[in-house]
Amino acid sequence: MEKHFREMMEQVNMSAVFKARRVVQRVLPPTLLARYERLCADWGTDIYVKHENHLPTNSFKVRGAVNFMAHATPQVARSGIVVATRGNHGMAVAWAARDRGIFCNVVVPEGNDAEMNAEIASYGAQLIIKGADFYEAQDYCEELAENAGYYYLRQGNDPHLIAGTAVMGLEIFEELPEVDTILMPIGGGTGCAALATVIRGINPRVELIGVQAHNVPSFYESWKRKEKVTVPMKHTVADGLAARSVFEVPFLLLKDVVSDVVLLTEEELLEGVRMALRYTHNLAEVAGAAALAAAYKIRDRLAGKKVVVVMTGGNITYERLEKILAQQGAG
């Protein structure tokens, strides 16, 4: 199995990323890389925000989905696709599949956020509610793939998904070639692994810092132990960071490139959403604002550097936002 994942990892290279750029930028415009003067002044850091929350479906994941769909085989296009998700991955795949006219099933666990479910369905996907949690939803995808013939598109290990996502890294280097440090949240690891690929290929001296929830430090523990591990499930307010383990290919891409991992408490994660509103006037989901919160936490060690934080997504519900702003610390 290790050999299989290493072979997949080798397909994620700069050649694949440059090819993906031609595909992705035909459909998706480059996202804003913004420098906010007040933020820089208050934090004493030359900091830029990469606004992946401005993409269709409000998340970086649509980049990878577009690239995958462009490479979908005729058989996959005929049979259709099934994915498991709690939100952003399913929305991205549904959006890209609709654009290509490919039938898409999206399996979400029971109790999944109703607004997320409605967004997924609005992109033309068949929404299926199955399983007590995300991992049972994944199991049901396996069943559907075996019994109904759908292609099961897993979130993290497909090389086309990672290469498509890596286009955001090219955009960062093209606009800010003198970047010193990039901060990126890590859930399953696809987004950070995509950046690691570009950093390794363009300028390995750039520091890549991962960000995780203190309650679910799956990559952090794997990185420390130098082997992929699964951590116990514990609640976190950052749904996008609630992965008990990183995917195999992203772990292989990341383990020797990430220089540090910042762990955020639940309150630090919530404060990230408030910071996004206060300094950038952007709506970010909790995981989407995690890199900003991490940059604030380590702002002293970032002083004097050109820093990019990736705002990965903006899919937050009104109810969640209202609660965050009502809590202590809102400004």
Steps between C-alpha positions, in 0.01 A plus 500: 500500500787737582639444149160586350483834681861583415425441133204736529718755679749495212220609265470824699789700355561841348426377150156387617446832679586709192267285289230545764540875484397501133190304592406681819556856379272443202219460752610682815665842522801551731393595850590823677827520695434799723717699741301673774681801643330501839563131548870542418532799732321338793689170472839639401516259206495541123203271449293414193173308482434258212123513456398150394163582657429708187483196271173337387367284787703735729787254547841406358375147435330594174844534337572130542149399400526695173831332418364155582194546281716612208681166523196281568502197272201429274413209730492728805291753309250227406478331840493814714679586822440457872677698775478518878509840664392727781494799266774659292625195310148399405408850387817526290453166329129563439579840342773363275297190405201712398729707278610181322154339496609211724250351744614550860386336823603670824474300821483698825467360852180522700468829683712684246437873485175566314634810327800304370266230371289759320809656339620161376159418352486842333794399280298215352638212706291216635527543876508180704487509880661186638717408797542614857817692411731585211677164517172307467411727206829395340412135555169553322684655206701178476175304489351721228816478294498122521128440455391784269820553304565861595856629510590578862701821505687502830588837643872489548687243296413584140799660321276718280331647807833590657653637178195716435508637851871577460416770245439731797867454589607608153284810536667586831851473359413689183356793694734493800821318397680633808263320740678360807227307680162348409244386758236247396242303701524121498193279518542202270810673365421551130536879497820513701650213297424695183694798635784271608531376142536853364739611774723200441497567127552878502672607822563243776624779728143623546369393840172307496312502830197279550208589725281254689243490776652414837213255550571304179878515438513215248775633274695649789519162674585323174769756422657464844497119486606491132215263416132551423285455808133530585407710801190456718200698385435810704268787420636811334317811383705483178317239293763516226772403748313209658692224319616221731775418252656663197479328165790281395627693195482843668692362797779375274515839326493699822708316755838630383388847386296639790728682743251543783139442600304755705228350720205726577261480792128519438488866604798585279320340206186703567703818534636436152152557357474828687846603377400427141202731534684766696808531281396375154119547505473144370274223621708191577395165638684393813751279318528765230624758748732262684818612322426861590451403865824302493693794353378716787604237753859486367519862380821569693695233312354617168624858546712623211374230262265511204219269607206354311202353683249302297136576576376163383123540511201710588220249550372592843135494597314802631428321827868414556612852413243656732624288792866580430438874487289489815775334701760688697776646285281626217612843389 
